Amino acid sequence: MKKLLIIGCVWVEKTTGAGNRMLQLLELFLKEKYEITFATPAQKTENTLSLQELGIAEVSIELNNVSFDEFVAELNPSIVVFDRFMMEEQFGWRVAENCPNALRVLDTEDLHFLRKVRQQLVKKREEFTKKALLQSDEAKREIAAILRCDVSLIISSYEKKLLQETFKIDENVLYHLPFLLDKIEDTMIKSWLPFEEREHFVFIGNFFHAPNVDAVLQLKIIWKHIRKQLPKAELHIYGAYATQQIQQLHKPTEGFVVKGFADDALEVVKKARVVLAPLRFGAGIKGKLTEAMMCGTPSITTSIGAEGMHANLPWNGFVEDDYTKFAEKAVELYSYDILWKKSQQKGIEIINQLYDKEELSSLFINRITELQENLQNHRTHNFFGSLLQHQTVQATKYMSKWIEEKNKD
């Protein structure tokens, strides 16, 4: 039996883009007949999914504790996936010592340092520059984790290019793997509500995620301009973990309606006419925007929102960074059925050409197999990765050992 261990930063939730990404990976490996164990030091929440129902073993692990060494040695997985770079920092060296022949894979979800640096610059009202990335401590940590692993999964084409061109990372340790989505077939298209039967604008996103909180605050500004021209339209805000700051924006008389958690995000988006997502910072692929395409719902977002998501294909709506134009395009898309239908068609083309689950899964499994068959040779050529495994630069390992000893007192 092929064994896969996933070390998660958190338990899997369907309310997040990261949770949906992880479910896609789990489904892929289950299909390949892997025996999967999902382990995490995190606590479960009310939105945690039961992985046991999928036939996946769930294990709670401790940070800075030798019990993990015993656990991983006994499990002896052939592949270990670290879900986010912080998990590689904590457990990567333990996996390397106890299961030296296991393929170590980092699933970045998105580049955390890119998102954090952008967030800091937005707060300071400063322009984004590559120099700011190069000076980021978070970038040094995340890139060190990428180099220590045998391969890192990069979700957006923009991020892969950034790592190769700005940080000079060898392409052999990077693998572009976007969302794995079902193709949009004619039967699905026929089930979509037509333009005439849809109403209102929608935004959906988990409010633990700072870019989503900021986007809703921007929508409060943009909405006034839209509402002036469409007095009967409403903007519905959905998302788990809505903060008081978000709840206070609830103004039904102004058509700005905070709905909170959605039991089924896709059902909500399928009934809406247009998705709005004025994201000022962030990284990776935006689940809310691929969901919109999967539901036949055109969207308006920013260049950050659409980044790395549509290659050279036209967007399924509009990409606007100027709020006045953003509002104008929102009114246009909401009002004209021919424009709306053309935009819907563009979304179908993006999903079917760039996110085809069957094609992407097959290519990825081939790459994983190739790496496993040539692992020692691959590691020999990853010199900077082996350098970072050297004891003189393993600060996280010795810090962990020190904490472990301190906890015994």
SVG drawing of the C-alpha trace seen along z (x, -y; Angstrom):
<svg xmlns="http://www.w3.org/2000/svg" viewBox="-36 -58 64 60">
<polyline fill="none" stroke="black" stroke-width="0.4" points="0.0,0.0 1.4,-3.5 1.3,-5.7 0.9,-9.5 1.2,-11.6 -0.1,-15.2 1.0,-17.5 -1.6,-20.3 -1.4,-23.7 -5.1,-23.4 -7.9,-20.9 -9.6,-20.9 -12.6,-23.3 -14.8,-23.7 -15.3,-27.4 -11.8,-28.3 -10.0,-28.3 -7.1,-26.4 -9.6,-23.8 -11.0,-23.2 -7.5,-23.0 -6.6,-20.3 -9.8,-18.4 -8.8,-18.4 -5.3,-16.9 -6.9,-14.3 -9.3,-13.3 -6.4,-13.0 -4.3,-10.7 -7.3,-8.6 -8.0,-8.0 -4.4,-6.8 -5.0,-4.3 -2.9,-5.9 -3.4,-5.2 -3.7,-8.7 -3.0,-10.0 -3.8,-13.7 -1.9,-15.0 -2.0,-18.4 -1.2,-20.2 -4.3,-22.4 -7.6,-22.2 -10.9,-21.3 -13.5,-24.0 -17.3,-23.8 -16.5,-23.9 -14.0,-21.1 -14.8,-18.4 -14.6,-14.7 -11.8,-13.2 -12.5,-9.8 -15.7,-9.7 -13.5,-9.8 -11.4,-6.9 -8.5,-9.1 -6.9,-8.6 -6.9,-11.7 -4.0,-12.2 -3.3,-14.9 0.4,-15.7 2.4,-17.9 4.9,-20.6 8.4,-20.3 7.9,-16.7 9.9,-13.6 6.5,-11.7 6.3,-12.8 9.5,-11.1 8.2,-7.8 4.9,-8.3 6.4,-9.1 9.0,-6.3 6.3,-3.8 4.0,-5.1 6.9,-5.2 5.1,-7.1 6.4,-7.2 5.3,-10.8 5.0,-13.6 3.1,-16.8 3.6,-19.8 0.5,-22.1 2.2,-25.5 5.8,-26.3 5.4,-26.7 4.7,-22.9 7.9,-22.2 9.8,-24.4 8.4,-22.4 8.4,-18.9 10.6,-18.8 13.8,-18.0 12.1,-15.2 10.7,-13.7 14.2,-13.9 15.8,-12.1 13.2,-9.4 12.0,-8.8 14.9,-9.8 13.5,-8.0 10.1,-9.8 9.4,-12.3 9.0,-15.7 6.4,-18.0 5.5,-21.5 2.0,-22.7 2.4,-26.4 -1.4,-27.2 -0.2,-30.6 3.0,-32.5 2.5,-33.8 5.3,-36.3 3.8,-37.8 0.4,-38.3 2.0,-39.7 4.3,-42.1 1.4,-43.4 -0.7,-43.8 2.0,-45.8 2.5,-48.1 -1.3,-48.7 -1.4,-49.8 1.5,-52.1 0.0,-53.3 3.2,-52.4 3.6,-51.0 4.4,-47.3 8.0,-46.6 10.1,-43.4 12.7,-45.1 10.2,-44.9 9.9,-41.1 13.6,-40.6 13.9,-42.4 11.1,-40.3 12.1,-37.9 8.9,-35.9 10.2,-35.4 13.5,-34.1 11.7,-31.6 9.3,-30.4 11.9,-30.1 14.2,-28.2 11.3,-25.7 10.8,-25.5 14.5,-24.7 14.6,-22.1 11.7,-20.1 12.0,-17.9 9.3,-19.7 6.9,-22.6 3.4,-23.0 2.9,-26.5 -0.8,-27.4 -0.5,-30.4 1.5,-30.9 2.5,-34.4 4.0,-33.0 6.1,-30.3 7.4,-33.0 8.2,-35.3 10.2,-32.5 12.2,-31.7 12.9,-35.2 13.2,-37.2 14.5,-34.6 16.4,-32.4 14.9,-29.2 15.5,-26.1 12.4,-25.1 13.1,-21.4 12.0,-22.0 8.8,-23.9 5.6,-22.5 2.7,-24.6 -0.5,-22.9 -3.6,-25.2 -7.0,-24.2 -8.2,-20.8 -11.7,-21.4 -14.3,-19.4 -14.8,-20.6 -17.9,-22.6 -20.1,-20.4 -23.3,-21.3 -25.5,-19.6 -24.1,-21.9 -24.6,-25.0 -28.2,-24.1 -28.8,-23.8 -27.7,-27.4 -30.3,-30.1 -30.5,-32.5 -29.7,-36.2 -33.4,-37.2 -33.8,-34.9 -30.8,-36.1 -30.6,-39.1 -28.2,-41.0 -24.4,-41.2 -22.5,-38.9 -19.2,-38.7 -18.1,-35.5 -15.0,-34.9 -13.7,-33.6 -13.2,-36.5 -10.2,-34.9 -8.5,-35.9 -7.4,-39.6 -7.7,-40.3 -11.4,-39.4 -12.0,-41.8 -10.3,-44.6 -12.2,-43.8 -15.6,-44.2 -14.4,-47.6 -13.6,-48.6 -17.0,-47.4 -18.7,-49.8 -17.1,-52.7 -17.8,-51.2 -21.4,-50.2 -22.6,-53.8 -21.8,-54.5 -23.4,-51.2 -26.6,-51.7 -27.1,-55.2 -27.6,-53.7 -29.3,-50.5 -31.5,-51.4 -33.3,-48.0 -30.1,-46.0 -28.5,-44.6 -25.1,-43.4 -25.0,-40.2 -21.9,-39.6 -21.3,-35.9 -18.5,-34.3 -17.6,-32.3 -16.2,-34.1 -17.6,-37.5 -16.1,-40.0 -17.9,-42.8 -16.3,-45.2 -18.0,-43.4 -21.3,-42.9 -21.5,-46.6 -21.6,-47.3 -25.0,-45.6 -27.4,-48.2 -30.4,-46.6 -32.0,-50.0 -28.9,-50.8 -28.9,-47.4 -25.7,-46.3 -26.7,-43.0 -24.3,-41.0 -25.6,-37.4 -22.8,-35.6 -22.0,-31.9 -23.4,-30.2 -24.2,-26.5 -23.6,-26.1 -21.4,-28.7 -22.1,-27.5 -25.9,-27.7 -25.5,-31.3 -23.3,-32.2 -25.5,-30.4 -28.4,-32.7 -26.5,-35.9 -26.1,-37.9 -22.5,-39.3 -19.7,-38.6 -17.7,-41.6 -14.2,-41.1 -12.1,-44.3 -9.0,-42.7 -6.2,-45.1 -3.7,-42.5 -3.4,-38.7 -1.7,-35.9 -2.5,-32.5 -5.7,-31.6 -8.9,-33.1 -11.5,-30.4 -14.3,-32.9 -13.5,-33.7 -13.1,-30.1 -16.4,-29.3 -18.0,-32.2 -16.9,-30.7 -18.1,-27.3 -21.5,-28.8 -21.7,-30.7 -21.6,-34.0 -19.5,-36.8 -17.2,-38.7 -15.4,-42.0 -12.2,-42.0 -8.8,-43.8 -5.5,-42.9 -4.5,-41.3 -7.7,-39.2 -7.2,-38.0 -3.4,-37.5 -2.1,-34.2 -5.6,-32.9 -6.4,-33.2 -3.2,-33.1 -3.8,-35.0 -7.6,-34.3 -10.0,-37.2 -11.6,-37.5 -15.2,-36.5 -16.2,-40.1 -13.8,-42.9 -10.5,-43.5 -10.5,-47.1 -8.3,-48.7 -9.9,-52.2 -13.0,-52.2 -15.0,-54.6 -14.5,-52.3 -15.1,-49.3 -18.5,-50.6 -19.3,-51.6 -18.4,-48.1 -20.5,-46.5 -23.6,-48.5 -22.9,-47.6 -22.4,-43.9 -25.5,-43.8 -27.7,-45.6 -26.8,-44.1 -27.7,-40.5 -25.6,-40.2 -22.4,-41.4 -23.3,-39.2 -23.7,-36.0 -20.4,-36.7 -18.6,-37.1 -20.2,-33.9 -18.7,-32.1 -15.3,-33.4 -15.4,-31.9 -16.3,-28.5 -13.2,-28.8 -10.9,-29.6 -12.0,-26.7 -12.0,-24.1 -8.6,-25.2 -6.6,-25.9 -8.2,-23.9 -9.1,-20.6 -8.8,-18.1 -8.2,-15.0 -5.4,-16.5 -3.7,-18.2 -3.9,-15.2 -2.4,-12.9 0.6,-15.2 1.1,-15.7 1.1,-12.0 3.6,-11.4 5.9,-14.1 5.6,-12.6 6.4,-9.1 9.4,-10.5 10.8,-12.2 10.3,-9.1 12.2,-7.0 15.1,-9.4 15.0,-10.9 18.7,-10.6 19.8,-12.1 17.2,-14.9 18.5,-15.7 22.1,-15.7 21.2,-18.4 19.3,-20.5 22.5,-21.8 20.9,-24.7 18.4,-22.3 21.1,-20.0 23.0,-23.0 20.0,-24.0 19.8,-20.5 23.3,-21.0 23.5,-21.2 25.1,-24.7 22.0,-26.3 19.3,-24.3 18.2,-26.9 14.6,-25.6 15.7,-22.1 17.8,-23.2 15.2,-25.7 12.7,-22.9 15.0,-20.6 15.7,-23.3 11.9,-23.9 11.4,-20.2 14.0,-20.0 12.6,-23.1 9.1,-21.6 10.4,-18.6 11.2,-20.9"/>
</svg>
